[in-house]
């Protein structure tokens, strides 16, 4: 395999994960320039999460691209440091990683600032240190770093940022993050992470051991239902974002909201038992929710 092929493999492996997300990343109906820019932003966000979760493609190609030695290829803090250094080259030099080279024209064309990208890196640094959250407010503060920058970048890429849209977008993105946490309770526990607030677990008489069972008991289901309702309320709070824009962007944002609603419905359809595996909505359910969201905002 040539060095060029080696460099392309981790890039493609990261971008191909877009198909598995709860929401559309860069659907075909958007203008080509938007699709290009949104995929560039997605590539950054997906790669930094993969670094933080230890989910990089095997073989250490990403580490080599970032200039991290083979001995430290599994050192997540070192990889995040190298990734941040490469991000800064996006703004004042030439990045090493192909996903960041892909991002550079988007940053320049859309006049993006480093802050939302740095927030996503900070969230993954926090994941290396913070494994439990005591309160819902602490979890919301984490989502401010881990999720909300993505929505802000979508608004910036499409040239539609306003303070009110950012506020609504933050509500939607936080909701989507919470829903993902609910889907991935078992997977996160395998990484020694729990994103269910400890105060809520205590309220519903849920112990950590209850999250490691093959299927959820009544207390865990009640807790998941409670957190899912909180996420639904956040989605409802943010839904006005859809009606504040027009054309194809409206359809894209409706897809984000609908993806969250459909995922919550899938969790409910599983009777809030998320432990056997992540409940995922089918395409029919998702399309139905897109229609409901558009009609509600028409």
Beta strands, then each sheet from edge to edge (+ up, - down):
end
